[in-house]
Amino acid sequence: MTEPRVLYSADDIQARVEDVAAAIAEDYRDRQLVLVAMLKGAAFFLADLARLIPRPVDYEFVSVTSSVGAHGEVVSLTFATQVDVSDRHVLILKDVFHSGVTENYLITHLSQQKPASIEVVALVDRPQMRSVNLSARYAAFTDLPDGYLIGYGLGPSRSEHTNLPELCVLTDGEEPGSA
């Protein structure tokens, strides 16, 4: 496996998250806002973003998994805290927004509670990989090279790379821990 190549430093990430927080604060002023973080990758993003929004916000965690089945991609909600989004503005936080399938599933699931609105906020948005008609309302980074992203909460479970303060890429196509 190659060594990680740093794409964005901790300072770069902080600056972009500050920009996203400022935009959210402006767009959602005087509204009840709940941040719903998709585990585990969005945990770091949630912690930094929530502290930068200069007003009270609630937050929740969900875990949505997907796998390929005989009839296509199968999506399941495997964990959720007591998510109450009725009449509230919901921002779904995602680490890397790829196909949009899991986000679309979560939007459909949460819509049953009749929130005031639901939008996606991505740390990394890769719209070229989207297979459903869904866009991120906010994204910290959109122009990243191909490769497996690690650091800042991203990477496989039990990886030495997930807690790196930088956002990095492995360009050899090998996922950490796959050897």
N, C-alpha and C positions, 0 to 999 in steps of 0.2 A: 504494500500500500504506500502511496506517496504521502509526503508530509502535507498538512493543510496549508493552503495558500490564503492569506488574509485578504478579504474583499473590502471589509469595512472595520475600522478600529472601534473600540468602545466609545470614543468621543464622537465618531461619525454616527454610530447608532443612536447615541444620546441626542444628538442634534436633530436627527430625523424623527425620533419619537417625540421630541419637543414640538416639532412642526405639526405632527399629526395631532397631538394633544391640543395645541392652540386652535387648529381647525375644528376639532370636535367641540371644544369649549365655546367657540363662536357660534357654530351651527346649532348646538343644543342648549344654549343658555336658557334658563328658566323652564327647563323640561326635566321630567323624571327620567333618569338615564340608568340603564343597567348594562354592564359589560359582561358578556358570557364568553369565557375563555375555553377553547377546545384544548383539552389536555393531550399530551403533556407539553407539547412544543410552544404553546402560547403563554405558559406560566410566567416566564421572564418578561415578556412583552406586556402582559397584564400588570405586573407589579410596577414596572416603570411608567407605563401609560397612566394608570390610575392615580399615581402620586403626582403626575404633572397636570392633571385636569384640576383647575383651581376652584372646585366646588364639589359638594358631596356627590358621590356616585356609588351605586351598589355594584357588586360583582358576584358572579357565580361560576361554577366549573361544570363542564360536561366532557364526556369521552364518547366519541363517535368512531366506530371502526368500519372499515370496508374490506371486502374480499371479493374475489372473482368466483362466481358460481356458474352453474350450468346455463343460467338464463341471463348472464351479465353480472354487473357489480351488485353485491348485496351489502346494504348499509344497516348498521344497528347502533342504537343508543345503548352504551354499556354502563354508563355512570352519569348521574346528574345530582347536583346538590338541590336543595329546595328552590328550584327556579320558578319564581312567580313574575311573569312579565306582563300581566294584564294591564292595559292602558299605559304602558311604559314604553319608552324608546329603547330598543335593544340594539346593541352593537356586538356582533359576533366576532371575537378575536381569533384569528387563525395565524399559525406560524408561516406556512408556505401554502398559498392559495393556488392549487394546481387545476384539477379537473372541475372542481366545483360541485361534485356529486355529494360529498359529505356535508358541505355547507348548505346545499339545496335541501337535503334531508332534514337538517337541523332547523332550517327556516320553516319548512312545512310542519315539523313537529311543534315548534314554538308558536306558530301562527294559530294553533288551536286555542291558545289562551287569549287571543285577540289583543296583541300588543298595539301600541300607537304606531310603531314603525319597526322595521328590522333591516339592518344593513350589515355588510361585512367590512371588517377592518383587517388588513393583512400586514404582517411584518414584511413578507416578500410576496409580491403578486407576479404570477407567471401566466398572463392571459392567453399566451400562445398555446398553452396546454389544456385550455378549458374545453370540456365536452358538453356543458350545459350553458344556457344563456343566463349568465349571472356575472355581475361585476363587483369589484371591491369599491366601496364608497371612498375609502382612504387606504393608502398603502405607503409604508415607509420606504420600500425599495421595489423598483420594477425592472431595472435593467441589469440583471445578473447573468453571468455566463452559465452555460450548462455544467452540470456536475452535481455531486451530492453535497448539500449544504450542512455544515456543522457549526457548533458554537452558539452562544446566546440562547441556550435551551434546545437547540436543534441537534438531532443525531439519534441513533438507535438507543434503546434502553441499555443500561449498564455500560455506557460508553465513556471513555475518558475524555471525550471531546465535547460533551453537551454543556459543560460549565465554562468553556472558554469565553472570555469577555468579548472577543471579536466574532464577527460573522465570517466564516471561512468556507472554502470549497475544496473538495477532493476531485481532481479532474481525471483520474485514471479510470473512472466508472465503477470503482469498487466501493461498496458500502463498508463502513467500518464494522469489524466483527464478522465479515462474510468469508474470510479466508479460512 
